[in-house]
Amino acid sequence: MLIMMMFEKATRFTVKTGKATSSVSTLNAVDKAMHNASIGDLNLVKVSSILPKNIEKVEDISAKKGDFRPVVLSKATGSGNRLVAGLAWCFGEDGQGGYVMEHFSEREDIDIDVFKRELQEKLREMGKVRGVKLKKIEFVYDELEVSEEEFGCVLAGLVYLP
């Protein structure tokens, strides 16, 4: 019951991306990327990938420092590689909400067109498993080249809001 009281029903969501490097640690790169995405002062709780019925996308986080917010998070970290993290989301034609899919890659050679196709195909599979025809798929991603001497992070997050 206490955990349920922590979250109000999500009526809105926002999608943010961020990327950063650190000479100190991977954790510092993650923290900087979250800060760059405007979600660094929130307590994020990872959740699965279902959009409730009648939820709307907004740009503003409208949360206070330390607030708990559910998030679907895609995150790539590493050194000496190209990092890409992205999310795709869409609603079902049945009007009963929608779905979110995360995808990331941590390699030297990443074809962005292939990355986007893989992300969309994962989302289409979610609809197929549920027998739901999907409306227009939207997606966001960010990428970062990281040297061997640094730690890097790129992330994409869909944050649920009351």
C-alpha positions as CSV (number, residue, x, y, z in Angstrom):
1,M,0.0,0.0,0.0
2,L,2.8,2.4,0.8
3,I,4.3,2.0,-2.7
4,M,1.0,2.7,-4.3
5,M,0.7,5.9,-2.3
6,M,4.0,7.0,-3.7
7,F,2.6,7.4,-7.2
8,E,-0.5,9.2,-8.4
9,K,-2.3,8.0,-11.6
10,A,-0.3,9.0,-14.6
11,T,-2.3,11.4,-16.8
12,R,0.7,12.8,-18.7
13,F,4.2,11.8,-19.8
14,T,7.3,13.5,-21.1
15,V,10.2,12.1,-23.1
16,K,13.7,13.3,-22.4
17,T,17.2,12.5,-23.7
18,G,20.6,13.3,-22.3
19,K,24.3,12.4,-22.8
20,A,27.5,13.1,-21.1
21,T,31.1,12.0,-20.4
22,S,33.1,11.9,-17.2
23,S,36.7,11.4,-16.5
24,V,35.8,10.1,-13.0
25,S,33.4,7.2,-13.4
26,T,30.5,5.7,-15.3
27,L,28.2,6.7,-12.5
28,N,29.2,10.3,-12.8
29,A,28.5,10.1,-16.6
30,V,25.1,8.7,-15.9
31,D,24.4,11.5,-13.3
32,K,25.5,14.2,-15.8
33,A,23.4,12.7,-18.6
34,M,20.4,12.6,-16.3
35,H,21.0,16.3,-15.4
36,N,21.4,17.2,-19.1
37,A,18.0,15.5,-19.7
38,S,16.4,17.6,-16.9
39,I,15.7,14.5,-14.8
40,G,18.8,14.5,-12.6
41,D,17.1,15.8,-9.5
42,L,14.2,13.2,-9.5
43,N,14.1,9.8,-7.9
44,L,13.4,7.7,-10.9
45,V,11.7,4.3,-10.5
46,K,12.0,2.0,-13.5
47,V,8.7,0.6,-14.7
48,S,7.5,-1.5,-17.6
49,S,6.2,-0.2,-20.8
50,I,2.5,0.4,-20.8
51,L,0.9,3.8,-21.5
52,P,-2.5,4.2,-19.7
53,K,-5.7,5.1,-21.5
54,N,-6.1,8.9,-22.2
55,I,-2.5,9.9,-21.2
56,E,-1.1,12.9,-23.0
57,K,2.4,13.9,-23.9
58,V,3.8,17.1,-22.5
59,E,7.1,18.9,-22.5
60,D,7.3,20.2,-18.9
61,I,8.4,17.8,-16.1
62,S,6.5,19.9,-13.4
63,A,8.2,18.0,-10.5
64,K,10.1,19.2,-7.5
65,K,13.6,18.1,-6.5
66,G,13.5,14.7,-4.8
67,D,10.0,13.7,-6.3
68,F,9.6,10.1,-7.2
69,R,8.6,9.5,-10.8
70,P,8.1,6.3,-12.7
71,V,10.2,6.0,-15.9
72,V,10.8,3.8,-18.8
73,L,14.6,4.2,-19.3
74,S,16.9,3.2,-22.1
75,K,20.6,3.7,-21.2
76,A,23.9,2.9,-22.9
77,T,27.2,3.3,-21.1
78,G,30.8,2.6,-21.9
79,S,34.2,3.8,-23.1
80,G,35.8,3.7,-26.5
81,N,32.5,3.1,-28.3
82,R,29.6,4.8,-29.9
83,L,26.6,4.8,-27.6
84,V,23.0,5.0,-28.7
85,A,19.9,4.9,-26.6
86,G,16.3,5.4,-27.7
87,L,12.6,4.9,-27.0
88,A,9.6,4.3,-29.3
89,W,6.0,4.7,-28.2
90,C,2.6,4.6,-29.8
91,F,-1.1,4.0,-29.0
92,G,-3.3,1.2,-30.0
93,E,-6.2,1.6,-32.4
94,D,-8.4,0.0,-29.7
95,G,-8.2,3.3,-27.6
96,Q,-7.1,1.4,-24.5
97,G,-3.7,3.1,-24.1
98,G,-0.3,2.4,-25.6
99,Y,3.1,0.9,-25.4
100,V,6.7,2.0,-24.9
101,M,9.8,0.1,-26.1
102,E,13.5,0.9,-25.1
103,H,16.5,0.0,-27.2
104,F,20.2,0.7,-26.8
105,S,23.6,-0.2,-28.4
106,E,27.2,0.1,-27.3
107,R,29.5,-0.6,-30.3
108,E,32.0,1.0,-32.5
109,D,29.8,0.6,-35.6
110,I,26.1,1.6,-35.2
111,D,23.9,2.2,-38.2
112,I,21.3,4.6,-37.0
113,D,18.7,3.5,-39.7
114,V,19.1,-0.1,-38.5
115,F,18.9,1.0,-34.9
116,K,15.6,2.9,-35.6
117,R,14.2,-0.1,-37.5
118,E,15.0,-2.5,-34.6
119,L,13.4,-0.1,-32.1
120,Q,10.2,0.1,-34.2
121,E,10.1,-3.6,-34.8
122,K,10.3,-4.3,-31.1
123,L,7.3,-2.1,-30.5
124,R,5.4,-3.7,-33.3
125,E,6.0,-7.0,-31.7
126,M,4.5,-5.8,-28.5
127,G,1.3,-4.9,-30.3
128,K,1.3,-8.2,-32.2
129,V,1.6,-10.2,-29.0
130,R,-1.4,-8.4,-27.6
131,G,-3.4,-8.5,-30.9
132,V,-3.6,-4.7,-31.1
133,K,-3.1,-2.7,-34.2
134,L,-0.8,0.2,-33.5
135,K,-1.2,3.8,-34.6
136,K,1.7,6.0,-35.6
137,I,5.0,5.1,-33.9
138,E,7.0,8.0,-32.5
139,F,10.5,7.7,-31.3
140,V,13.5,9.6,-29.9
141,Y,17.1,8.7,-29.6
142,D,20.5,10.2,-28.8
143,E,24.0,9.1,-29.5
144,L,27.5,9.8,-28.3
145,E,31.1,8.9,-29.2
146,V,33.2,8.1,-26.2
147,S,37.0,8.0,-26.1
148,E,38.9,5.2,-24.4
149,E,40.0,7.7,-21.7
150,E,36.5,8.7,-20.7
151,F,33.3,7.1,-19.3
152,G,30.1,7.9,-21.3
153,C,26.4,7.7,-21.0
154,V,23.5,8.3,-23.3
155,L,19.9,7.9,-22.2
156,A,16.3,8.3,-23.2
157,G,13.5,8.3,-20.6
158,L,9.8,8.4,-20.7
159,V,8.7,9.9,-17.4
160,Y,5.2,9.4,-16.1
161,L,3.5,12.4,-14.5
162,P,0.3,12.8,-12.4
